[in-house]
């Protein structure tokens, strides 16, 4: 059954509320299906010159012409609001037409709005550390607009290419409190990349009509992943710390060197993650905390011995974890002490253990890159190829084999 709605517009004045100059406000009354709503037009007219039948000001004087032209514009806009709502298949009411005319039914979203939306909706999809990185980027964006525009927020509709360039320039000169120097190029690009993802999200949910990043091209500097050589790794393995905390840190680091498992994933491992693999041997099986990608790693003897060492240890019995629990910050702090004792000049961090597994332990010993990619839980082979580029020893050995075959 076809339904129709009645829609009308009436202009009127309150004659009883005239000011001392005998002038009264003009109102527009919108009626849809008998339901009425009034809008004050913030426009006054002399009561004696108002024609209630024609709903206009009488005469051809300048004042009357201005008032009547304004009323024609208002009527046109109200009719257009009605047509737009009908075209959107909305259930049209007088209140909705009023809200559309006043611009109140369409919220103008800002950067803070999209930041909150992103954090609320993506909080369960992103790991805690990744979400923390997003919050840092958001903090830098707000610091930029405070510095550049002297405001605390900015509408998404006002973002443009100049805004992106300005944010890049701000980051390159900005010195955060927790940094000793300026933010590096690749870190700058990462912050812009996160902002771009959030603005793209706003674009997809139709909070913004255009993408201000269309012309922006990120410029990443190629960096080599630092790792330990076999000699440096052996020096750490042979270290016999007399201080228990350093002994635990050394064991955790070596465990990561022979499994390739990141800090966050090691801290979550339990006995349930040890399963029999396809070869009948003990494997570590879990999902990466960062991406949710599954990894399956056959246990090398050095890693397996460390698991057995801590099987009935007080630190693991209490936490019911496979290895002792220690904060990443303390781990990296204590690793600096271990590096000094072992004479290692590199900036030793826990994540370097994962790089060492990918290079010194696997690729350098002839493990195919496709296998290493699976062991690391990478979703793309290109990610693993970053490690392959820095294994000069392996390149040298492969070339010797080629020379031998050709010679």
C-alpha positions as CSV (number, residue, x, y, z in Angstrom):
1,X,0.0,0.0,0.0
2,X,1.4,3.4,-1.0
3,X,1.6,6.0,1.8
4,X,1.9,9.7,1.4
5,X,2.7,12.5,3.9
6,X,1.5,16.0,4.1
7,X,4.1,18.8,4.3
8,X,3.6,22.5,4.7
9,X,5.4,25.7,5.7
10,X,3.8,28.7,7.4
11,X,5.5,32.0,8.3
12,X,4.0,33.9,11.2
13,X,4.7,36.4,13.9
14,X,3.8,36.9,17.6
15,X,1.9,40.1,17.6
16,X,1.6,40.0,21.4
17,X,5.3,40.0,21.8
18,X,6.2,43.2,19.9
19,X,9.2,45.2,21.2
20,X,9.1,49.0,21.9
21,X,9.5,49.7,18.2
22,X,6.4,47.6,17.4
23,X,8.6,44.9,15.8
24,X,8.2,41.1,16.3
25,X,10.2,38.0,15.5
26,X,9.2,35.9,12.4
27,X,8.8,32.2,12.8
28,X,8.5,29.3,10.4
29,X,6.1,26.5,11.2
30,X,6.8,23.2,9.6
31,X,3.9,20.7,9.6
32,X,4.3,17.0,8.6
33,X,1.2,14.8,8.9
34,X,-0.4,17.2,11.3
35,X,2.7,17.4,13.6
36,X,4.0,20.9,14.0
37,X,7.3,22.5,15.0
38,X,8.4,26.1,15.0
39,X,11.7,27.7,14.1
40,X,12.7,31.2,15.1
41,X,14.2,32.8,12.0
42,X,16.1,35.5,14.1
43,X,14.5,38.1,11.8
44,X,12.1,40.9,12.9
45,X,9.4,42.8,11.0
46,X,7.1,45.7,11.8
47,X,3.8,44.3,12.9
48,X,1.8,46.8,10.9
49,X,3.6,45.9,7.7
50,X,3.1,42.1,8.1
51,X,0.5,40.4,5.8
52,X,-0.6,37.3,7.6
53,X,-2.5,35.9,4.6
54,X,0.4,36.2,2.1
55,X,2.9,35.5,4.9
56,X,5.1,38.3,3.8
57,X,5.9,42.0,4.5
58,X,3.7,44.5,2.7
59,X,5.0,47.1,0.2
60,X,8.0,47.4,-2.1
61,X,10.3,49.3,0.2
62,X,13.9,48.2,0.8
63,X,13.2,46.7,4.2
64,X,10.2,44.7,2.9
65,X,12.1,43.4,-0.1
66,X,15.0,42.2,2.2
67,X,12.6,40.4,4.6
68,X,10.6,38.8,1.7
69,X,13.8,37.7,-0.1
70,X,15.0,36.1,3.1
71,X,11.7,34.3,3.6
72,X,11.9,32.9,0.1
73,X,15.4,31.6,0.8
74,X,14.3,30.0,4.0
75,X,11.3,28.3,2.3
76,X,13.6,27.0,-0.5
77,X,16.0,25.5,2.0
78,X,13.2,23.9,4.1
79,X,11.7,22.3,0.9
80,X,15.2,21.1,-0.1
81,X,15.7,19.6,3.4
82,X,12.4,17.8,3.0
83,X,13.3,16.5,-0.4
84,X,16.8,15.4,0.7
85,X,15.4,13.4,3.6
86,X,12.8,11.8,1.3
87,X,15.6,10.9,-1.1
88,X,17.5,9.3,1.8
89,X,14.5,7.1,2.5
90,X,14.2,8.6,6.0
91,X,11.0,8.6,7.9
92,X,10.4,12.4,7.6
93,X,9.0,14.3,10.5
94,X,8.7,18.0,11.2
95,X,11.5,17.7,13.9
96,X,13.8,16.0,11.4
97,X,13.3,18.7,8.8
98,X,14.0,21.4,11.4
99,X,17.2,19.5,12.5
100,X,18.4,19.2,8.9
101,X,17.7,22.9,8.2
102,X,19.7,23.9,11.3
103,X,22.4,21.3,10.5
104,X,21.8,19.5,13.8
105,X,21.1,16.0,12.3
106,X,24.5,15.9,10.7
107,X,27.3,15.8,13.2
108,X,30.5,17.5,12.1
109,X,33.2,15.1,13.3
110,X,36.6,16.0,14.6
111,X,40.0,14.3,15.1
112,X,39.2,13.6,18.7
113,X,36.0,11.9,17.5
114,X,37.8,9.6,15.2
115,X,40.5,8.9,17.8
116,X,37.9,7.8,20.3
117,X,36.0,5.7,17.7
118,X,39.2,4.0,16.6
119,X,40.3,3.2,20.1
120,X,36.9,1.9,21.1
121,X,36.3,-0.2,18.0
122,X,39.9,-1.4,17.4
123,X,40.8,-1.9,21.1
124,X,39.9,-5.6,21.0
125,X,41.5,-6.2,17.6
126,X,44.9,-4.6,18.3
127,X,47.4,-5.9,20.8
128,X,48.0,-3.6,23.8
129,X,51.4,-2.4,22.6
130,X,50.1,-1.5,19.1
131,X,47.2,0.4,20.7
132,X,49.7,2.2,22.9
133,X,51.6,3.3,19.7
134,X,48.3,4.7,18.3
135,X,47.7,6.7,21.5
136,X,51.2,8.1,21.3
137,X,50.5,9.2,17.6
138,X,47.2,10.7,18.7
139,X,49.0,12.7,21.4
140,X,51.5,14.0,18.9
141,X,48.6,15.1,16.5
142,X,46.9,17.0,19.3
143,X,50.2,18.6,20.3
144,X,50.7,19.7,16.7
145,X,47.2,21.3,16.3
146,X,47.7,23.0,19.7
147,X,51.1,24.4,18.5
148,X,50.1,25.2,14.9
149,X,46.4,26.4,15.2
150,X,46.1,27.3,18.9
151,X,43.1,25.0,19.3
152,X,42.5,21.7,21.1
153,X,40.8,19.9,18.3
154,X,40.2,20.1,14.5
155,X,37.3,19.2,12.3
156,X,38.0,16.3,9.8
157,X,36.6,18.4,7.0
158,X,39.4,20.9,7.5
159,X,42.2,18.4,7.0
160,X,44.1,18.8,3.8
161,X,47.5,18.1,2.2
162,X,49.0,21.2,3.9
163,X,47.9,19.7,7.3
164,X,49.7,16.5,6.6
165,X,52.9,18.3,5.6
166,X,52.7,20.5,8.6
167,X,52.3,17.5,10.9
168,X,55.4,15.9,9.3
169,X,57.4,19.1,9.8
170,X,56.3,19.3,13.4
171,X,57.3,15.8,14.2
172,X,60.8,16.3,12.7
173,X,61.5,19.1,15.1
174,X,59.5,17.9,18.1
175,X,61.4,16.6,21.2
176,X,59.1,14.3,23.3
177,X,59.9,14.1,27.0
178,X,60.8,10.4,26.9
179,X,63.2,10.9,23.9
180,X,66.8,12.1,24.2
181,X,66.8,13.6,20.8
182,X,64.5,14.3,17.8
183,X,62.2,11.6,16.4
184,X,63.9,9.6,13.6
185,X,62.6,9.6,10.0
186,X,61.1,6.1,10.1
187,X,59.4,6.9,13.4
188,X,57.9,10.1,11.9
189,X,56.6,8.0,8.9
190,X,55.0,5.5,11.4
191,X,53.1,8.2,13.2
192,X,51.9,9.6,9.9
193,X,50.9,6.1,8.8
194,X,48.8,5.6,11.9
195,X,47.1,9.0,11.4
196,X,46.4,8.0,7.8
197,X,44.8,4.7,8.9
198,X,42.5,6.5,11.3
199,X,41.6,9.2,8.7
200,X,40.9,6.4,6.2
201,X,38.7,4.8,8.7
202,X,36.8,8.1,9.0
203,X,36.5,8.2,5.2
204,X,35.1,4.7,5.0
205,X,32.4,5.4,7.7
206,X,31.6,8.6,5.8
207,X,32.8,11.1,8.4
208,X,34.9,12.8,5.8
209,X,34.3,13.3,2.1
210,X,37.9,13.3,0.8
211,X,41.3,11.7,1.7
212,X,43.8,14.4,2.6
213,X,46.7,11.9,2.2
214,X,46.2,11.2,-1.5
215,X,49.3,13.2,-2.5
216,X,51.4,12.2,0.4
217,X,54.2,9.7,-0.3
218,X,56.0,8.2,2.7
219,X,59.8,8.2,2.6
220,X,61.2,5.3,4.6
221,X,64.9,5.0,5.1
222,X,66.2,1.4,4.6
223,X,67.7,0.1,7.9
224,X,69.5,-3.1,8.6
225,X,68.2,-5.1,11.5
226,X,70.9,-5.5,14.2
227,X,71.7,-9.1,15.3
228,X,74.3,-11.0,17.2
229,X,77.1,-12.9,15.4
230,X,77.7,-16.5,16.4
231,X,80.7,-15.3,18.5
232,X,78.7,-12.7,20.3
233,X,75.9,-15.2,20.9
234,X,78.3,-17.7,22.3
235,X,79.8,-15.1,24.6
236,X,76.4,-14.6,26.2
237,X,75.7,-18.3,26.4
238,X,79.0,-18.9,28.2
239,X,78.3,-16.2,30.7
240,X,77.8,-17.4,34.2
241,X,76.2,-14.5,36.1
242,X,76.4,-14.6,39.9
243,X,73.4,-12.3,40.2
244,X,70.1,-14.2,39.8
245,X,68.3,-11.4,37.9
246,X,71.0,-11.4,35.2
247,X,71.0,-15.2,35.0
248,X,67.2,-15.1,34.4
249,X,67.6,-12.3,31.8
250,X,70.4,-14.2,30.0
251,X,68.2,-17.4,29.9
252,X,65.2,-15.5,28.5
253,X,67.4,-13.9,25.8
254,X,69.0,-17.1,24.8
255,X,65.6,-18.8,24.7
256,X,64.4,-16.2,22.3
257,X,67.6,-16.6,20.2
258,X,66.8,-20.3,19.7
259,X,63.0,-20.0,19.2
260,X,62.6,-16.6,17.5
261,X,59.7,-15.8,19.8
262,X,59.1,-12.2,20.7
263,X,59.0,-10.9,24.3
264,X,55.2,-10.6,24.4
265,X,54.7,-14.1,23.1
266,X,57.2,-15.7,25.5
267,X,55.5,-14.1,28.5
268,X,52.3,-15.9,27.5
269,X,53.7,-19.4,27.0
270,X,52.4,-22.2,29.2
271,X,52.9,-26.0,29.2
272,X,49.8,-26.2,27.0
273,X,51.8,-24.6,24.2
274,X,54.2,-27.6,24.1
275,X,52.8,-30.2,21.7
276,X,54.0,-33.1,19.7
277,X,54.8,-32.1,16.2
278,X,54.5,-34.0,13.0
279,X,57.9,-35.5,13.6
280,X,57.0,-36.8,17.0
281,X,59.2,-34.2,18.8
282,X,58.3,-31.4,21.1
283,X,57.1,-28.2,19.3
284,X,56.0,-24.8,20.6
285,X,52.7,-23.9,19.1
286,X,50.8,-20.6,19.7
287,X,49.5,-17.4,18.0
288,X,51.5,-14.2,17.8
289,X,50.2,-11.6,20.1
290,X,50.9,-8.9,17.6
291,X,49.0,-10.3,14.5
292,X,47.2,-13.4,15.8
293,X,49.1,-15.4,13.2
294,X,49.9,-19.0,14.3
295,X,53.5,-20.1,14.7
296,X,54.8,-23.7,15.1
297,X,58.4,-24.0,16.2
298,X,60.3,-27.3,16.7
299,X,62.2,-27.0,19.9
300,X,66.0,-26.9,19.5
301,X,67.9,-28.6,22.3
302,X,69.2,-25.3,23.9
303,X,65.7,-23.9,24.2
304,X,64.3,-27.2,25.4
305,X,66.9,-27.4,28.2
306,X,65.9,-23.9,29.4
307,X,62.2,-25.0,29.6
308,X,63.3,-28.0,31.7
309,X,65.4,-25.7,33.9
310,X,62.4,-23.6,34.8
311,X,59.9,-26.4,34.9
312,X,59.7,-26.4,38.7
313,X,61.2,-23.0,39.4
314,X,59.4,-20.8,42.0
315,X,59.0,-18.0,39.4
316,X,57.2,-20.2,36.9
317,X,55.2,-22.3,39.5
318,X,53.6,-19.1,40.8
319,X,52.8,-17.6,37.3
320,X,52.1,-21.0,35.7
321,X,54.1,-19.8,32.7
322,X,56.8,-21.6,30.7
323,X,59.5,-19.0,31.5
324,X,60.0,-16.5,34.2
325,X,58.0,-13.3,34.0
326,X,59.9,-10.0,33.8
327,X,58.9,-6.6,32.4
328,X,60.3,-5.7,28.9
329,X,61.8,-2.4,30.4
330,X,63.7,-4.3,33.1
331,X,64.8,-6.9,30.6
332,X,66.4,-4.4,28.3
333,X,67.9,-2.5,31.2
334,X,69.7,-5.7,32.5
335,X,70.7,-6.7,28.9
336,X,72.9,-3.5,28.9
337,X,74.8,-4.9,31.9
338,X,75.2,-8.3,30.1
339,X,76.5,-6.6,27.0
340,X,79.1,-4.7,29.0
341,X,80.3,-7.9,30.7
342,X,80.5,-9.8,27.4
343,X,82.2,-6.9,25.6
344,X,79.4,-6.5,23.1
345,X,79.3,-2.9,21.7
346,X,75.9,-3.2,20.1
347,X,72.8,-1.7,21.6
348,X,71.6,-5.0,23.0
349,X,67.8,-5.2,23.3
350,X,65.5,-8.2,23.8
351,X,64.1,-7.9,20.3
352,X,67.6,-8.4,18.9
353,X,67.2,-12.1,20.0
354,X,64.4,-12.5,17.4
355,X,66.7,-11.0,14.7
356,X,69.5,-13.3,15.8
357,X,67.3,-16.3,15.4
358,X,66.3,-15.2,11.9
359,X,69.9,-14.5,10.8
360,X,72.7,-16.2,12.8
361,X,70.7,-19.3,14.0
362,X,68.6,-20.1,10.9
363,X,69.4,-18.3,7.7
364,X,73.2,-18.5,8.2
365,X,72.9,-22.2,8.7
366,X,71.1,-22.8,5.5
367,X,67.5,-22.9,6.6
368,X,65.4,-21.8,3.6
369,X,63.9,-18.3,3.9
370,X,60.3,-19.7,3.4
371,X,60.9,-21.9,6.5
372,X,62.2,-19.0,8.6
373,X,59.2,-17.0,7.6
374,X,56.9,-19.7,8.9
375,X,58.9,-20.0,12.1
376,X,58.7,-16.3,12.8
377,X,55.0,-16.2,12.1
378,X,55.3,-13.7,9.3
379,X,52.3,-13.2,7.0
380,X,54.5,-12.0,4.1
381,X,57.7,-13.4,2.8
382,X,58.9,-9.8,2.1
383,X,59.0,-9.2,5.9
384,X,61.5,-12.0,6.3
385,X,63.6,-10.9,3.4
386,X,64.7,-7.9,5.4
387,X,66.8,-10.3,7.5
388,X,68.1,-12.2,4.5
389,X,69.7,-9.0,3.1
390,X,72.0,-8.6,6.0
391,X,73.4,-12.1,6.3
392,X,76.7,-11.4,4.4
393,X,78.3,-14.6,5.7
394,X,75.6,-16.7,4.1
395,X,75.9,-14.8,0.8
396,X,79.7,-15.4,0.9
397,X,79.2,-19.1,1.5
398,X,76.6,-19.5,-1.3
399,X,78.9,-17.7,-3.8
400,X,81.8,-20.0,-2.9
401,X,79.6,-23.0,-3.7
402,X,78.6,-21.3,-7.0
403,X,82.3,-20.7,-7.8
404,X,83.1,-24.3,-7.1
405,X,80.4,-25.5,-9.4
406,X,81.3,-23.1,-12.2
407,X,85.0,-23.7,-11.8
